[in-house]
């Protein structure tokens, strides 16, 4: 039996045409964009633009009072990603280190003027 694929198209103000929704055997609906994600609850935006991150999510990700979070937007609109600033720093530092290593490898593989 083949699994039907339902494509979502721009049905609201957000571009959701990239979503791939599958109905699995047993009728379970899976959104590819949410695969592997956990749902911790809902948050309401207050007058000053503040939200409260659910306690279970704060505990799971070690978010403490005073922690700095970086806020990123999804390319397709309608979604935000929150990451601890220290994790973003670690990711950027690792990426720069890897690029530096790649740059070194590339420069070593280039023929030197006297080797031509």
PyMOL CGO cylinders between C-alpha atoms (Angstrom):
from pymol import cmd
from pymol.cgo import CYLINDER

trace = [
    CYLINDER, 0.00, 0.00, 0.00, 1.37, 3.41, -0.92, 0.3, 1, 1, 1, 1, 1, 1,
    CYLINDER, 1.37, 3.41, -0.92, 1.41, 6.26, 1.56, 0.3, 1, 1, 1, 1, 1, 1,
    CYLINDER, 1.41, 6.26, 1.56, -0.59, 9.21, 0.28, 0.3, 1, 1, 1, 1, 1, 1,
    CYLINDER, -0.59, 9.21, 0.28, 1.23, 12.54, 0.26, 0.3, 1, 1, 1, 1, 1, 1,
    CYLINDER, 1.23, 12.54, 0.26, -0.66, 15.74, 0.89, 0.3, 1, 1, 1, 1, 1, 1,
    CYLINDER, -0.66, 15.74, 0.89, 1.07, 18.96, -0.15, 0.3, 1, 1, 1, 1, 1, 1,
    CYLINDER, 1.07, 18.96, -0.15, 0.10, 22.10, 1.70, 0.3, 1, 1, 1, 1, 1, 1,
    CYLINDER, 0.10, 22.10, 1.70, -0.09, 25.28, -0.35, 0.3, 1, 1, 1, 1, 1, 1,
    CYLINDER, -0.09, 25.28, -0.35, -0.18, 28.93, 0.64, 0.3, 1, 1, 1, 1, 1, 1,
    CYLINDER, -0.18, 28.93, 0.64, -3.51, 28.80, 2.46, 0.3, 1, 1, 1, 1, 1, 1,
    CYLINDER, -3.51, 28.80, 2.46, -2.84, 31.72, 4.80, 0.3, 1, 1, 1, 1, 1, 1,
    CYLINDER, -2.84, 31.72, 4.80, -0.60, 34.75, 5.10, 0.3, 1, 1, 1, 1, 1, 1,
    CYLINDER, -0.60, 34.75, 5.10, 2.37, 32.40, 5.66, 0.3, 1, 1, 1, 1, 1, 1,
    CYLINDER, 2.37, 32.40, 5.66, 4.10, 30.51, 2.87, 0.3, 1, 1, 1, 1, 1, 1,
    CYLINDER, 4.10, 30.51, 2.87, 3.56, 26.89, 3.85, 0.3, 1, 1, 1, 1, 1, 1,
    CYLINDER, 3.56, 26.89, 3.85, 4.09, 25.41, 0.39, 0.3, 1, 1, 1, 1, 1, 1,
    CYLINDER, 4.09, 25.41, 0.39, 7.27, 23.70, 1.61, 0.3, 1, 1, 1, 1, 1, 1,
    CYLINDER, 7.27, 23.70, 1.61, 5.41, 21.47, 4.07, 0.3, 1, 1, 1, 1, 1, 1,
    CYLINDER, 5.41, 21.47, 4.07, 5.26, 17.78, 3.26, 0.3, 1, 1, 1, 1, 1, 1,
    CYLINDER, 5.26, 17.78, 3.26, 2.44, 16.09, 5.13, 0.3, 1, 1, 1, 1, 1, 1,
    CYLINDER, 2.44, 16.09, 5.13, 2.14, 12.30, 5.13, 0.3, 1, 1, 1, 1, 1, 1,
    CYLINDER, 2.14, 12.30, 5.13, -0.67, 10.10, 6.36, 0.3, 1, 1, 1, 1, 1, 1,
    CYLINDER, -0.67, 10.10, 6.36, 0.98, 6.98, 7.77, 0.3, 1, 1, 1, 1, 1, 1,
    CYLINDER, 0.98, 6.98, 7.77, -0.69, 3.57, 8.08, 0.3, 1, 1, 1, 1, 1, 1,
    CYLINDER, -0.69, 3.57, 8.08, -3.06, 3.86, 10.99, 0.3, 1, 1, 1, 1, 1, 1,
    CYLINDER, -3.06, 3.86, 10.99, -4.02, 7.42, 10.05, 0.3, 1, 1, 1, 1, 1, 1,
    CYLINDER, -4.02, 7.42, 10.05, -1.25, 9.24, 11.92, 0.3, 1, 1, 1, 1, 1, 1,
    CYLINDER, -1.25, 9.24, 11.92, -0.46, 12.59, 10.28, 0.3, 1, 1, 1, 1, 1, 1,
    CYLINDER, -0.46, 12.59, 10.28, 3.20, 13.63, 10.22, 0.3, 1, 1, 1, 1, 1, 1,
    CYLINDER, 3.20, 13.63, 10.22, 4.49, 17.04, 9.20, 0.3, 1, 1, 1, 1, 1, 1,
    CYLINDER, 4.49, 17.04, 9.20, 8.04, 16.64, 7.90, 0.3, 1, 1, 1, 1, 1, 1,
    CYLINDER, 8.04, 16.64, 7.90, 9.06, 20.01, 9.30, 0.3, 1, 1, 1, 1, 1, 1,
    CYLINDER, 9.06, 20.01, 9.30, 8.15, 18.90, 12.84, 0.3, 1, 1, 1, 1, 1, 1,
    CYLINDER, 8.15, 18.90, 12.84, 9.66, 15.41, 12.67, 0.3, 1, 1, 1, 1, 1, 1,
    CYLINDER, 9.66, 15.41, 12.67, 11.84, 14.88, 15.72, 0.3, 1, 1, 1, 1, 1, 1,
    CYLINDER, 11.84, 14.88, 15.72, 10.39, 17.89, 17.51, 0.3, 1, 1, 1, 1, 1, 1,
    CYLINDER, 10.39, 17.89, 17.51, 8.82, 17.97, 20.95, 0.3, 1, 1, 1, 1, 1, 1,
    CYLINDER, 8.82, 17.97, 20.95, 5.77, 20.06, 21.85, 0.3, 1, 1, 1, 1, 1, 1,
    CYLINDER, 5.77, 20.06, 21.85, 5.99, 21.79, 25.24, 0.3, 1, 1, 1, 1, 1, 1,
    CYLINDER, 5.99, 21.79, 25.24, 2.87, 23.95, 25.20, 0.3, 1, 1, 1, 1, 1, 1,
    CYLINDER, 2.87, 23.95, 25.20, 1.73, 27.32, 23.95, 0.3, 1, 1, 1, 1, 1, 1,
    CYLINDER, 1.73, 27.32, 23.95, 2.94, 30.81, 24.80, 0.3, 1, 1, 1, 1, 1, 1,
    CYLINDER, 2.94, 30.81, 24.80, 1.00, 34.05, 24.49, 0.3, 1, 1, 1, 1, 1, 1,
    CYLINDER, 1.00, 34.05, 24.49, 2.77, 37.25, 23.49, 0.3, 1, 1, 1, 1, 1, 1,
    CYLINDER, 2.77, 37.25, 23.49, 2.24, 39.94, 26.12, 0.3, 1, 1, 1, 1, 1, 1,
    CYLINDER, 2.24, 39.94, 26.12, 1.90, 43.71, 25.66, 0.3, 1, 1, 1, 1, 1, 1,
    CYLINDER, 1.90, 43.71, 25.66, 5.67, 44.22, 25.66, 0.3, 1, 1, 1, 1, 1, 1,
    CYLINDER, 5.67, 44.22, 25.66, 6.33, 41.35, 23.25, 0.3, 1, 1, 1, 1, 1, 1,
    CYLINDER, 6.33, 41.35, 23.25, 7.33, 38.93, 26.00, 0.3, 1, 1, 1, 1, 1, 1,
    CYLINDER, 7.33, 38.93, 26.00, 6.55, 35.23, 26.10, 0.3, 1, 1, 1, 1, 1, 1,
    CYLINDER, 6.55, 35.23, 26.10, 6.92, 32.66, 28.85, 0.3, 1, 1, 1, 1, 1, 1,
    CYLINDER, 6.92, 32.66, 28.85, 8.82, 29.53, 27.84, 0.3, 1, 1, 1, 1, 1, 1,
    CYLINDER, 8.82, 29.53, 27.84, 7.06, 26.51, 29.35, 0.3, 1, 1, 1, 1, 1, 1,
    CYLINDER, 7.06, 26.51, 29.35, 8.81, 25.16, 32.48, 0.3, 1, 1, 1, 1, 1, 1,
    CYLINDER, 8.81, 25.16, 32.48, 9.31, 21.69, 30.96, 0.3, 1, 1, 1, 1, 1, 1,
    CYLINDER, 9.31, 21.69, 30.96, 11.13, 23.20, 27.95, 0.3, 1, 1, 1, 1, 1, 1,
    CYLINDER, 11.13, 23.20, 27.95, 13.31, 25.40, 30.20, 0.3, 1, 1, 1, 1, 1, 1,
    CYLINDER, 13.31, 25.40, 30.20, 14.23, 22.36, 32.29, 0.3, 1, 1, 1, 1, 1, 1,
    CYLINDER, 14.23, 22.36, 32.29, 14.91, 20.15, 29.23, 0.3, 1, 1, 1, 1, 1, 1,
    CYLINDER, 14.91, 20.15, 29.23, 17.22, 22.73, 27.62, 0.3, 1, 1, 1, 1, 1, 1,
    CYLINDER, 17.22, 22.73, 27.62, 18.80, 24.09, 30.80, 0.3, 1, 1, 1, 1, 1, 1,
    CYLINDER, 18.80, 24.09, 30.80, 17.42, 27.59, 30.37, 0.3, 1, 1, 1, 1, 1, 1,
    CYLINDER, 17.42, 27.59, 30.37, 17.92, 29.54, 33.58, 0.3, 1, 1, 1, 1, 1, 1,
    CYLINDER, 17.92, 29.54, 33.58, 17.00, 33.05, 34.72, 0.3, 1, 1, 1, 1, 1, 1,
    CYLINDER, 17.00, 33.05, 34.72, 19.36, 35.53, 33.08, 0.3, 1, 1, 1, 1, 1, 1,
    CYLINDER, 19.36, 35.53, 33.08, 20.38, 33.24, 30.18, 0.3, 1, 1, 1, 1, 1, 1,
    CYLINDER, 20.38, 33.24, 30.18, 20.70, 35.06, 26.86, 0.3, 1, 1, 1, 1, 1, 1,
    CYLINDER, 20.70, 35.06, 26.86, 18.73, 33.49, 24.00, 0.3, 1, 1, 1, 1, 1, 1,
    CYLINDER, 18.73, 33.49, 24.00, 19.27, 34.20, 20.31, 0.3, 1, 1, 1, 1, 1, 1,
    CYLINDER, 19.27, 34.20, 20.31, 16.12, 34.46, 18.19, 0.3, 1, 1, 1, 1, 1, 1,
    CYLINDER, 16.12, 34.46, 18.19, 16.22, 33.29, 14.57, 0.3, 1, 1, 1, 1, 1, 1,
    CYLINDER, 16.22, 33.29, 14.57, 13.41, 33.34, 11.99, 0.3, 1, 1, 1, 1, 1, 1,
    CYLINDER, 13.41, 33.34, 11.99, 12.59, 30.56, 9.55, 0.3, 1, 1, 1, 1, 1, 1,
    CYLINDER, 12.59, 30.56, 9.55, 13.02, 31.41, 5.86, 0.3, 1, 1, 1, 1, 1, 1,
    CYLINDER, 13.02, 31.41, 5.86, 9.46, 30.41, 5.02, 0.3, 1, 1, 1, 1, 1, 1,
    CYLINDER, 9.46, 30.41, 5.02, 7.92, 32.66, 7.66, 0.3, 1, 1, 1, 1, 1, 1,
    CYLINDER, 7.92, 32.66, 7.66, 5.73, 31.89, 10.59, 0.3, 1, 1, 1, 1, 1, 1,
    CYLINDER, 5.73, 31.89, 10.59, 8.36, 30.28, 12.80, 0.3, 1, 1, 1, 1, 1, 1,
    CYLINDER, 8.36, 30.28, 12.80, 11.03, 31.26, 15.27, 0.3, 1, 1, 1, 1, 1, 1,
    CYLINDER, 11.03, 31.26, 15.27, 13.98, 29.34, 16.67, 0.3, 1, 1, 1, 1, 1, 1,
    CYLINDER, 13.98, 29.34, 16.67, 15.36, 30.11, 20.13, 0.3, 1, 1, 1, 1, 1, 1,
    CYLINDER, 15.36, 30.11, 20.13, 18.92, 29.05, 20.96, 0.3, 1, 1, 1, 1, 1, 1,
    CYLINDER, 18.92, 29.05, 20.96, 21.08, 29.73, 23.97, 0.3, 1, 1, 1, 1, 1, 1,
    CYLINDER, 21.08, 29.73, 23.97, 23.73, 32.30, 23.04, 0.3, 1, 1, 1, 1, 1, 1,
    CYLINDER, 23.73, 32.30, 23.04, 26.52, 30.05, 24.33, 0.3, 1, 1, 1, 1, 1, 1,
    CYLINDER, 26.52, 30.05, 24.33, 25.42, 27.31, 21.91, 0.3, 1, 1, 1, 1, 1, 1,
    CYLINDER, 25.42, 27.31, 21.91, 25.39, 29.76, 18.97, 0.3, 1, 1, 1, 1, 1, 1,
    CYLINDER, 25.39, 29.76, 18.97, 28.90, 30.88, 19.98, 0.3, 1, 1, 1, 1, 1, 1,
    CYLINDER, 28.90, 30.88, 19.98, 30.07, 27.26, 20.09, 0.3, 1, 1, 1, 1, 1, 1,
    CYLINDER, 30.07, 27.26, 20.09, 28.54, 26.52, 16.65, 0.3, 1, 1, 1, 1, 1, 1,
    CYLINDER, 28.54, 26.52, 16.65, 30.14, 29.61, 15.07, 0.3, 1, 1, 1, 1, 1, 1,
    CYLINDER, 30.14, 29.61, 15.07, 33.52, 28.94, 16.71, 0.3, 1, 1, 1, 1, 1, 1,
    CYLINDER, 33.52, 28.94, 16.71, 33.50, 25.33, 15.50, 0.3, 1, 1, 1, 1, 1, 1,
    CYLINDER, 33.50, 25.33, 15.50, 32.50, 26.39, 11.97, 0.3, 1, 1, 1, 1, 1, 1,
    CYLINDER, 32.50, 26.39, 11.97, 35.27, 29.00, 11.83, 0.3, 1, 1, 1, 1, 1, 1,
    CYLINDER, 35.27, 29.00, 11.83, 37.81, 26.47, 13.08, 0.3, 1, 1, 1, 1, 1, 1,
    CYLINDER, 37.81, 26.47, 13.08, 36.74, 23.96, 10.42, 0.3, 1, 1, 1, 1, 1, 1,
    CYLINDER, 36.74, 23.96, 10.42, 36.92, 26.64, 7.72, 0.3, 1, 1, 1, 1, 1, 1,
    CYLINDER, 36.92, 26.64, 7.72, 40.40, 27.61, 8.90, 0.3, 1, 1, 1, 1, 1, 1,
    CYLINDER, 40.40, 27.61, 8.90, 41.47, 23.97, 8.66, 0.3, 1, 1, 1, 1, 1, 1,
    CYLINDER, 41.47, 23.97, 8.66, 39.98, 23.69, 5.19, 0.3, 1, 1, 1, 1, 1, 1,
    CYLINDER, 39.98, 23.69, 5.19, 41.74, 26.88, 4.12, 0.3, 1, 1, 1, 1, 1, 1,
    CYLINDER, 41.74, 26.88, 4.12, 45.05, 25.41, 5.33, 0.3, 1, 1, 1, 1, 1, 1,
    CYLINDER, 45.05, 25.41, 5.33, 44.48, 22.16, 3.43, 0.3, 1, 1, 1, 1, 1, 1,
    CYLINDER, 44.48, 22.16, 3.43, 43.60, 24.08, 0.26, 0.3, 1, 1, 1, 1, 1, 1,
    CYLINDER, 43.60, 24.08, 0.26, 46.64, 26.35, 0.52, 0.3, 1, 1, 1, 1, 1, 1,
    CYLINDER, 46.64, 26.35, 0.52, 48.93, 23.33, 1.04, 0.3, 1, 1, 1, 1, 1, 1,
    CYLINDER, 48.93, 23.33, 1.04, 47.51, 21.59, -2.02, 0.3, 1, 1, 1, 1, 1, 1,
    CYLINDER, 47.51, 21.59, -2.02, 48.10, 24.56, -4.35, 0.3, 1, 1, 1, 1, 1, 1,
    CYLINDER, 48.10, 24.56, -4.35, 51.28, 24.28, -6.37, 0.3, 1, 1, 1, 1, 1, 1,
    CYLINDER, 51.28, 24.28, -6.37, 53.97, 26.70, -5.31, 0.3, 1, 1, 1, 1, 1, 1,
    CYLINDER, 53.97, 26.70, -5.31, 55.35, 29.05, -8.01, 0.3, 1, 1, 1, 1, 1, 1,
    CYLINDER, 55.35, 29.05, -8.01, 58.67, 27.15, -8.15, 0.3, 1, 1, 1, 1, 1, 1,
    CYLINDER, 58.67, 27.15, -8.15, 56.82, 23.78, -8.60, 0.3, 1, 1, 1, 1, 1, 1,
    CYLINDER, 56.82, 23.78, -8.60, 55.10, 24.79, -11.84, 0.3, 1, 1, 1, 1, 1, 1,
]
cmd.load_cgo(trace, "trace")
